Amino acid sequence: MKTYHDLLTQLRIAYAHPGGKETTEKWLDNQDISNMKNILEVGCGVGETIRYLRSKTNAAIYGIDISSEMVAISKEQSKDIRNVKIKQADVTSLPFASSFFDLIISESVLTFTQIKQAMQEITRCLKPNGKLILLEMVHTNDLSLKGQEEIKHFYQLPNLYSLTDWKKSLSNHRYKDIAFHQVNKSSSTAPLNQALDEKTLDILNEHFHLSEKYEDQLLAYLFTATKRGDER
């Protein structure tokens, strides 16, 4: 049975996250990453954020994605970009040394994973005083349990966090300087230019239906936080 994840892989949409390219460029333009040595993007997709990162820093850039197809596309897209390494990997079991990265980025990924395990691995791989940037789904307090279950079922989400849940998760994993703000979910990503089969259209239409139905209860937030320097 085709799923929403299959849809993302098939369509190969660049910046397939809330706010799209505009949101990525906006937060990245507000970060000083010029002197960083190692940066990781979790869920690199087709590699567009990696390309933009390269224009801002000389750091070694690493990308991981759980999809072998996405990894192949990203490698092809990035073959002309220096000092980029892309691997197929799961964020709940990262193939990197502890305290290796100065910055870890995850745009609309962790909600689709076991968040606690993912946060543990991200924190392990981030240097003390390293920075974490998350762009994630957040449900409002007035979203019914039925609504939460409908969203979780369609998108195959193990968990769906509120703003309080995300703040608590960051705090519990020893982050400081936690900042957050709501982002516009719409984007100007280029329209689809391929013919779609009936099953794919059904999934796409259901995604649009849920997005409209829960427009005011399912939001997107950008979080920035710093790993505490006393992490052991």
ZALO-581196 format. One record per residue (C-alpha): z, x negated, y negated. Coordinates in Angstrom, 3 decimals. Last residue first. Layout:
N
+----------+----------+----------+
!       c3 !       c1 !       c2 !
+----------+----------+----------+
!        Z !        X !        Y !
...
+----------+----------+----------+
END
This chain:
232
+----------+----------+----------+
!       c3 !       c1 !       c2 !
+----------+----------+----------+
!   29.742 !  -28.783 !  -14.045 !
!   28.828 !  -27.033 !  -17.263 !
!   30.777 !  -28.428 !  -20.226 !
!   27.648 !  -28.547 !  -22.388 !
!   27.260 !  -24.793 !  -22.296 !
!   23.748 !  -23.580 !  -21.650 !
!   22.187 !  -22.244 !  -24.833 !
!   20.910 !  -18.707 !  -25.304 !
!   17.898 !  -16.796 !  -26.564 !
!   17.221 !  -13.193 !  -25.584 !
!   14.141 !  -11.121 !  -26.423 !
!   14.526 !   -7.433 !  -25.701 !
!   12.189 !   -4.775 !  -24.318 !
!   13.056 !   -1.084 !  -24.143 !
!   13.182 !    1.627 !  -21.506 !
!   14.912 !    4.713 !  -22.929 !
!   12.714 !    5.491 !  -25.956 !
!    9.339 !    5.080 !  -24.236 !
!   10.596 !    6.593 !  -20.998 !
!    7.856 !    9.166 !  -20.472 !
!    5.226 !    7.061 !  -22.260 !
!    5.800 !    3.925 !  -20.197 !
!    6.202 !    6.056 !  -17.084 !
!    2.796 !    7.679 !  -17.611 !
!    1.101 !    4.383 !  -18.493 !
!    2.403 !    2.803 !  -15.290 !
!    1.386 !    5.897 !  -13.336 !
!   -2.131 !    5.607 !  -14.766 !
!   -2.375 !    1.946 !  -13.755 !
!   -1.181 !    2.726 !  -10.247 !
!   -3.675 !    5.570 !   -9.842 !
!   -6.473 !    3.444 !  -11.309 !
!   -5.779 !    0.736 !   -8.742 !
!   -5.918 !    3.272 !   -5.937 !
!   -9.191 !    4.734 !   -7.228 !
!  -11.019 !    1.418 !   -7.541 !
!  -11.341 !   -0.322 !  -10.887 !
!  -14.464 !   -1.537 !  -12.679 !
!  -13.807 !   -4.561 !  -14.865 !
!  -13.582 !   -5.246 !  -18.570 !
!   -9.993 !   -4.270 !  -19.222 !
!   -9.001 !   -4.181 !  -22.867 !
!   -7.887 !   -7.368 !  -24.660 !
!   -4.159 !   -7.640 !  -25.279 !
!   -3.251 !   -6.127 !  -28.659 !
!    0.339 !   -5.473 !  -27.671 !
!    2.866 !   -2.656 !  -27.545 !
!    6.450 !   -3.244 !  -26.444 !
!    7.724 !   -4.079 !  -29.924 !
!   10.686 !   -6.387 !  -29.541 !
!   14.412 !   -5.674 !  -29.630 !
!   16.662 !   -8.509 !  -30.638 !
!   18.944 !  -10.979 !  -28.943 !
!   21.196 !  -13.956 !  -29.585 !
!   23.584 !  -15.732 !  -27.233 !
!   24.984 !  -18.876 !  -28.836 !
!   26.708 !  -19.698 !  -25.537 !
!   25.743 !  -19.550 !  -21.891 !
!   28.109 !  -20.052 !  -18.992 !
!   26.512 !  -17.964 !  -16.268 !
!   29.025 !  -15.178 !  -16.870 !
!   28.039 !  -15.060 !  -20.561 !
!   24.357 !  -14.704 !  -19.756 !
!   25.045 !  -12.005 !  -17.174 !
!   27.379 !  -10.149 !  -19.541 !
!   24.762 !  -10.111 !  -22.288 !
!   22.183 !   -8.825 !  -19.824 !
!   24.485 !   -6.092 !  -18.499 !
!   25.449 !   -4.993 !  -22.030 !
!   21.781 !   -4.632 !  -22.956 !
!   21.308 !   -2.467 !  -19.870 !
!   19.941 !   -3.886 !  -16.653 !
!   17.607 !   -2.453 !  -14.014 !
!   18.162 !   -3.982 !  -10.606 !
!   16.205 !   -4.600 !   -7.390 !
!   13.048 !   -3.494 !   -9.216 !
!   10.065 !   -2.308 !   -7.184 !
!    8.100 !   -1.244 !  -10.297 !
!    7.629 !    2.318 !   -9.043 !
!   11.014 !    2.648 !   -7.337 !
!   13.024 !    0.994 !  -10.106 !
!   11.478 !    3.260 !  -12.745 !
!   12.138 !    6.433 !  -10.770 !
!   15.649 !    5.243 !   -9.909 !
!   16.487 !    4.621 !  -13.560 !
!   15.147 !    8.039 !  -14.514 !
!   17.273 !    9.733 !  -11.871 !
!   20.288 !    7.760 !  -13.071 !
!   19.596 !    9.125 !  -16.541 !
!   18.581 !    6.889 !  -19.445 !
!   21.097 !    7.614 !  -22.207 !
!   22.698 !    4.177 !  -22.069 !
!   19.409 !    2.491 !  -22.915 !
!   17.483 !    0.470 !  -20.363 !
!   16.506 !   -3.125 !  -21.030 !
!   13.330 !   -4.805 !  -19.805 !
!   13.247 !   -8.548 !  -20.364 !
!   12.028 !  -11.429 !  -22.509 !
!   14.214 !  -14.421 !  -21.748 !
!   14.548 !  -17.763 !  -23.517 !
!   16.962 !  -20.377 !  -22.190 !
!   17.882 !  -23.511 !  -24.116 !
!   19.442 !  -26.739 !  -22.878 !
!   22.925 !  -27.655 !  -24.084 !
!   23.712 !  -28.950 !  -20.580 !
!   20.326 !  -29.365 !  -18.903 !
!   18.731 !  -26.386 !  -17.173 !
!   18.024 !  -26.585 !  -13.442 !
!   21.367 !  -25.172 !  -12.325 !
!   21.275 !  -22.439 !  -14.979 !
!   17.852 !  -21.303 !  -13.816 !
!   19.033 !  -21.282 !  -10.222 !
!   22.142 !  -19.223 !  -10.934 !
!   20.182 !  -16.850 !  -13.169 !
!   17.673 !  -16.215 !  -10.392 !
!   20.437 !  -15.556 !   -7.874 !
!   22.101 !  -13.029 !  -10.197 !
!   18.805 !  -11.394 !  -11.170 !
!   17.493 !  -10.686 !   -7.689 !
!   13.933 !  -10.448 !   -8.937 !
!   11.640 !   -8.045 !  -10.826 !
!   14.010 !   -7.894 !  -13.804 !
!   13.819 !  -11.689 !  -13.887 !
!   10.112 !  -11.795 !  -14.745 !
!    9.312 !  -10.186 !  -18.091 !
!    8.851 !  -13.482 !  -19.958 !
!   10.933 !  -16.316 !  -18.533 !
!   11.192 !  -19.578 !  -20.445 !
!   13.315 !  -22.597 !  -19.545 !
!   13.937 !  -25.359 !  -22.081 !
!   15.394 !  -28.869 !  -21.862 !
!   14.794 !  -28.982 !  -18.122 !
!   16.217 !  -31.310 !  -15.461 !
!   19.926 !  -30.445 !  -15.159 !
!   19.648 !  -30.012 !  -11.376 !
!   16.493 !  -31.226 !   -9.683 !
!   13.558 !  -28.891 !   -9.160 !
!   12.118 !  -26.766 !   -6.362 !
!   13.615 !  -23.483 !   -7.685 !
!   15.054 !  -21.086 !   -5.125 !
!   15.739 !  -17.718 !   -6.801 !
!   12.847 !  -18.390 !   -9.180 !
!   10.461 !  -18.361 !   -6.218 !
!    7.779 !  -21.047 !   -6.111 !
!    4.041 !  -21.699 !   -6.213 !
!    3.653 !  -24.754 !   -8.373 !
!    2.064 !  -25.741 !  -11.678 !
!    2.339 !  -29.171 !  -13.305 !
!    1.038 !  -29.789 !  -16.822 !
!    0.868 !  -33.253 !  -18.365 !
!   -2.506 !  -32.885 !  -20.069 !
!   -4.423 !  -29.632 !  -20.375 !
!   -7.993 !  -29.629 !  -19.002 !
!   -6.948 !  -28.344 !  -15.577 !
!   -4.846 !  -25.595 !  -17.133 !
!   -7.082 !  -22.602 !  -16.480 !
!   -7.830 !  -23.778 !  -12.940 !
!   -4.152 !  -24.383 !  -12.222 !
!   -3.272 !  -20.999 !  -13.711 !
!   -5.827 !  -19.231 !  -11.541 !
!   -4.593 !  -20.925 !   -8.357 !
!   -0.973 !  -20.212 !   -9.284 !
!   -1.798 !  -16.564 !   -9.973 !
!   -3.412 !  -16.254 !   -6.545 !
!   -0.461 !  -17.937 !   -4.821 !
!    1.866 !  -15.398 !   -6.422 !
!    5.505 !  -16.468 !   -6.774 !
!    4.732 !  -18.225 !  -10.034 !
!    5.903 !  -21.561 !  -11.379 !
!    4.957 !  -23.531 !  -14.462 !
!    5.987 !  -27.004 !  -15.554 !
!    5.260 !  -28.554 !  -18.932 !
!    5.907 !  -32.237 !  -19.607 !
!    6.819 !  -32.419 !  -23.261 !
!    4.287 !  -33.373 !  -25.948 !
!    5.002 !  -30.176 !  -27.880 !
!    3.561 !  -27.286 !  -29.883 !
!   -0.090 !  -27.052 !  -28.800 !
!    0.985 !  -27.557 !  -25.187 !
!    3.210 !  -24.490 !  -25.422 !
!    0.188 !  -22.346 !  -26.286 !
!   -1.627 !  -23.428 !  -23.125 !
!    1.491 !  -22.868 !  -21.046 !
!    1.807 !  -19.366 !  -22.500 !
!   -1.754 !  -18.648 !  -21.337 !
!   -1.251 !  -19.862 !  -17.771 !
!   -2.656 !  -17.060 !  -15.618 !
!    0.807 !  -15.932 !  -14.545 !
!    3.464 !  -18.463 !  -15.559 !
!    6.301 !  -16.591 !  -13.867 !
!    9.067 !  -19.004 !  -14.836 !
!    7.904 !  -21.391 !  -17.550 !
!    9.624 !  -24.748 !  -17.391 !
!    9.889 !  -27.383 !  -20.129 !
!   10.637 !  -31.098 !  -19.760 !
!   10.949 !  -33.769 !  -22.457 !
!   11.819 !  -31.857 !  -25.641 !
!   11.273 !  -33.480 !  -29.025 !
!    8.743 !  -31.008 !  -30.476 !
!   10.432 !  -27.889 !  -29.102 !
!   11.710 !  -26.536 !  -32.408 !
!   11.640 !  -22.784 !  -31.856 !
!   10.531 !  -20.144 !  -34.379 !
!    6.827 !  -20.562 !  -33.579 !
!    7.680 !  -19.913 !  -29.940 !
!    9.321 !  -16.593 !  -30.768 !
!    6.299 !  -15.358 !  -32.719 !
!    3.653 !  -16.802 !  -30.408 !
!    5.130 !  -15.069 !  -27.379 !
!    5.557 !  -11.745 !  -29.181 !
!    1.991 !  -11.755 !  -30.503 !
!    0.526 !  -12.681 !  -27.115 !
!    1.892 !   -9.605 !  -25.383 !
!    4.578 !   -7.414 !  -26.933 !
!    5.996 !   -6.463 !  -23.553 !
!    4.575 !   -8.681 !  -20.799 !
!    1.175 !   -9.338 !  -19.258 !
!    0.354 !  -12.232 !  -21.615 !
!   -3.089 !  -12.713 !  -20.049 !
!   -4.144 !   -9.964 !  -17.671 !
!   -5.374 !  -11.132 !  -14.287 !
!   -6.362 !   -7.570 !  -13.333 !
!   -5.927 !   -8.116 !   -9.602 !
!   -2.637 !  -10.006 !   -9.868 !
!   -1.107 !   -7.476 !  -12.239 !
!   -2.236 !   -4.602 !  -10.015 !
!   -0.819 !   -6.251 !   -6.894 !
!    2.545 !   -6.427 !   -8.662 !
!    2.276 !   -2.712 !   -9.512 !
!    1.822 !   -2.011 !   -5.806 !
!   -1.037 !   -1.431 !   -3.352 !
!    0.000 !    0.000 !    0.000 !
+----------+----------+----------+
END
